[in-house]
Amino acid sequence: MTNMFRKFAAPMIAASIALAAPAFAENMNPMVGGAEMFANKPIAANASAAPNLTTLVAAVKAAGLVDTLAGPGPFTVFAPTNAAFDKLPAGTVANLVKPENKEMLTHILTCHVAKGVITAENIVKTIEMGKGKATIETLGGCNLTAMMKDGKVMLKDPKGDIATVEVADVKQSNGMVHVIDTVMLPKM
């Protein structure tokens, strides 16, 4: 991208504005699916406790990413709910979790993960700096476009699908989770 066009591009949210994983009091976290989330536990452990993230947890297991999300990170995960997975065409999830589709499943899941800790405040400030839009780089190579609508953070995937952040800033020992209502998909 030439310098002439850079001033018009949405700012990127990347590790450069990410914060180190802070130590937060356990009781400061929002609940997810009615389950208490603990800031002193890793993403994998907290997600496993949330009844509305069981499909995501099964997909993470099928992709072999549990150890990664239990590791040091830090990561920011945009975690789709079971209802988000239910929006996909019938049979999609069952097909993706088959061993022969592990590579595609891994690609889709890593399109929900960014390096570093990105708070809702980081996202909103970057959207404001970008005159209404910001780009979040994911580990899966999908750039998510963040924007605001009716006071809520929205994310648009490379295919044009839009997710709403339902629960923001769920602190983890190895990062941050934001619960979303739509599965983000790469452009295929």
C-alpha positions as CSV (number, residue, x, y, z in Angstrom):
1,M,0.0,0.0,0.0
2,T,1.5,3.4,-0.9
3,N,1.8,6.2,1.6
4,M,-0.9,8.1,-0.3
5,F,-3.5,5.4,0.5
6,R,-2.4,4.6,4.1
7,K,-4.1,7.7,5.6
8,F,-7.4,6.4,4.3
9,A,-7.1,2.8,5.5
10,A,-8.7,1.6,8.7
11,P,-6.1,1.4,11.5
12,M,-4.9,-2.0,12.4
13,I,-5.4,-3.6,15.8
14,A,-2.4,-5.8,16.4
15,A,0.2,-6.7,19.0
16,S,1.5,-3.1,18.9
17,I,-1.5,-1.9,20.9
18,A,-2.1,-5.1,22.8
19,L,-1.6,-5.1,26.5
20,A,0.3,-7.6,28.5
21,A,-2.0,-10.2,30.1
22,P,-2.8,-8.5,33.4
23,A,-3.7,-10.2,36.7
24,F,-7.3,-9.4,37.4
25,A,-9.5,-10.3,40.3
26,E,-11.6,-13.3,39.6
27,N,-14.9,-11.6,40.5
28,M,-14.4,-8.8,37.9
29,N,-15.2,-11.0,35.0
30,P,-18.6,-11.2,33.3
31,M,-20.3,-14.6,33.3
32,V,-20.5,-16.5,30.0
33,G,-23.6,-18.6,29.4
34,G,-24.4,-18.4,33.1
35,A,-21.0,-19.8,34.1
36,E,-18.4,-17.9,36.1
37,M,-15.2,-17.1,34.3
38,F,-11.9,-16.9,36.2
39,A,-9.2,-14.5,35.2
40,N,-6.6,-16.9,36.7
41,K,-7.5,-19.7,34.3
42,P,-6.6,-20.1,30.6
43,I,-8.9,-19.6,27.7
44,A,-9.3,-23.4,27.2
45,A,-10.4,-24.0,30.8
46,N,-12.9,-21.1,31.0
47,A,-14.4,-21.9,27.6
48,S,-15.0,-25.5,28.7
49,A,-17.0,-24.3,31.6
50,A,-19.4,-22.2,29.5
51,P,-22.5,-24.1,28.5
52,N,-23.1,-21.8,25.5
53,L,-19.6,-22.5,24.1
54,T,-19.7,-26.3,23.8
55,T,-19.7,-26.4,20.0
56,L,-16.6,-24.1,20.0
57,V,-14.9,-26.3,22.6
58,A,-15.6,-29.5,20.5
59,A,-14.2,-27.8,17.4
60,V,-11.1,-26.7,19.3
61,K,-10.6,-30.3,20.5
62,A,-11.1,-31.6,16.9
63,A,-8.6,-29.1,15.5
64,G,-6.0,-30.0,18.2
65,L,-5.9,-26.5,19.5
66,V,-6.6,-27.1,23.2
67,D,-2.9,-27.0,24.3
68,T,-2.4,-23.8,22.3
69,L,-5.4,-22.1,24.1
70,A,-4.2,-23.4,27.4
71,G,-0.7,-22.1,26.7
72,P,0.9,-18.8,27.7
73,G,-0.4,-16.7,24.8
74,P,-1.4,-14.0,25.2
75,F,-4.4,-14.3,22.7
76,T,-7.6,-12.6,22.1
77,V,-10.4,-15.0,21.1
78,F,-13.6,-13.9,19.5
79,A,-15.6,-16.9,20.7
80,P,-18.8,-17.9,18.7
81,T,-21.6,-19.3,20.8
82,N,-23.5,-22.5,20.1
83,A,-26.2,-20.4,18.5
84,A,-23.6,-18.8,16.2
85,F,-22.6,-22.3,15.0
86,D,-26.3,-23.2,14.6
87,K,-26.6,-20.4,12.0
88,L,-24.2,-22.3,9.6
89,P,-25.9,-24.6,7.0
90,A,-27.0,-27.9,8.4
91,G,-24.2,-30.5,8.6
92,T,-21.4,-27.9,8.4
93,V,-20.1,-28.4,12.0
94,A,-20.3,-32.2,11.8
95,N,-18.4,-32.1,8.5
96,L,-15.7,-29.7,9.8
97,V,-14.9,-31.8,12.9
98,K,-14.1,-34.9,10.7
99,P,-10.3,-35.7,10.8
100,E,-10.0,-35.2,7.1
101,N,-11.1,-31.5,7.5
102,K,-8.8,-30.6,10.3
103,E,-6.8,-28.1,8.2
104,M,-10.0,-26.2,7.2
105,L,-11.3,-26.3,10.8
106,T,-8.0,-25.0,12.1
107,H,-8.1,-22.2,9.6
108,I,-11.6,-21.2,10.5
109,L,-10.9,-21.3,14.3
110,T,-7.7,-19.3,14.0
111,C,-9.7,-16.6,12.1
112,H,-11.2,-16.0,15.6
113,V,-7.9,-15.5,17.4
114,A,-5.6,-12.4,17.5
115,K,-2.2,-12.2,19.0
116,G,-2.0,-10.2,22.3
117,V,-4.7,-8.9,24.6
118,I,-7.2,-6.6,22.9
119,T,-9.7,-5.0,25.2
120,A,-13.1,-3.6,24.1
121,E,-11.7,-0.2,24.9
122,N,-8.7,-0.8,22.5
123,I,-11.2,-1.8,19.8
124,V,-13.5,1.2,20.3
125,K,-10.6,3.7,20.4
126,T,-9.1,2.2,17.2
127,I,-12.5,2.4,15.5
128,E,-12.8,6.1,16.5
129,M,-9.3,6.7,15.1
130,G,-10.2,5.0,11.9
131,K,-13.3,7.1,11.4
132,G,-15.7,4.2,12.0
133,K,-13.6,1.2,11.2
134,A,-10.6,-0.8,12.4
135,T,-8.9,-3.9,11.2
136,I,-8.1,-6.8,13.5
137,E,-5.4,-9.2,12.2
138,T,-6.1,-12.8,13.2
139,L,-3.6,-15.7,13.4
140,G,-5.6,-17.4,10.6
141,G,-4.8,-14.6,8.2
142,C,-8.4,-13.3,8.2
143,N,-8.7,-9.5,8.7
144,L,-11.8,-8.7,10.7
145,T,-13.3,-5.3,10.3
146,A,-14.5,-3.8,13.6
147,M,-17.2,-1.1,13.7
148,M,-19.8,0.3,16.0
149,K,-23.6,0.0,15.5
150,D,-26.1,1.1,18.1
151,G,-23.4,1.3,20.8
152,K,-22.2,-2.3,20.1
153,V,-19.0,-3.6,18.6
154,M,-19.6,-5.4,15.3
155,L,-17.1,-7.6,13.4
156,K,-17.2,-8.2,9.7
157,D,-15.4,-11.3,8.3
158,P,-13.7,-11.5,4.8
159,K,-17.0,-13.0,3.4
160,G,-19.0,-10.1,4.6
161,D,-20.8,-11.8,7.5
162,I,-21.3,-9.6,10.6
163,A,-21.1,-10.6,14.3
164,T,-22.1,-8.7,17.3
165,V,-20.0,-8.8,20.5
166,E,-22.4,-10.2,23.1
167,V,-20.0,-10.3,26.1
168,A,-16.8,-8.3,26.1
169,D,-13.6,-8.3,28.1
170,V,-13.7,-11.8,29.6
171,K,-10.3,-11.8,31.2
172,Q,-8.1,-15.0,31.1
173,S,-4.7,-15.9,32.5
174,N,-3.5,-16.1,28.9
175,G,-5.5,-13.3,27.2
176,M,-9.0,-12.1,26.6
177,V,-12.2,-13.5,25.2
178,H,-15.1,-11.6,23.5
179,V,-18.2,-13.7,22.9
180,I,-19.8,-13.2,19.5
181,D,-23.0,-14.3,17.8
182,T,-21.8,-15.3,14.4
183,V,-19.0,-17.6,13.2
184,M,-16.3,-15.6,11.3
185,L,-15.3,-17.3,8.1
186,P,-12.4,-16.9,5.7
187,K,-13.0,-16.0,2.1
188,M,-12.6,-19.3,0.3
